[in-house]
Amino acid sequence: MNMTVSNYSKNTVPKFNYDVLIENQPDGTVKATLLGLPDCQGLGNTETEAIEKVSQSLQTRLETAKIVTLEIEAPKVENPWMRFAGMHKDNPLFAEVLEYIEAERSQVDLDNETK
């Protein structure tokens, strides 16, 4: 399995987009939760305040951590049809079958032209 890990230097920090779940609480406050990181939350009196708090929470967390991009190459799997490829190449009737197929296709083409 091939794997590539991309790190970003502090000078070229990419921008990431995060999905945030916004929930109105029974007490009238608003809770924002970063999807994928349920412990990264913000609570505020308004949606904007909750989003700002969850953003601050994530930024604080990233001060001692980092995000890397992990690219994993899928395992190479043989195409299941490949075991049949060329299985009739030595069959003496193979050329005859190909001629039949070609004649049949030509007839279908002629039939389609006359319609």
Secondary structure, 3 states (H helix, E strand, C coil): CCEEEECCCCCCCCCCCCCEEEEECCCCCEEEEECCCCCCEEEECCHHHHHHHHHHHHHHHHCCCCCCEEEECCCCCCCHHHHHCCCCCCCCCHHHHHHHHHHHHHHHHHHHHHC
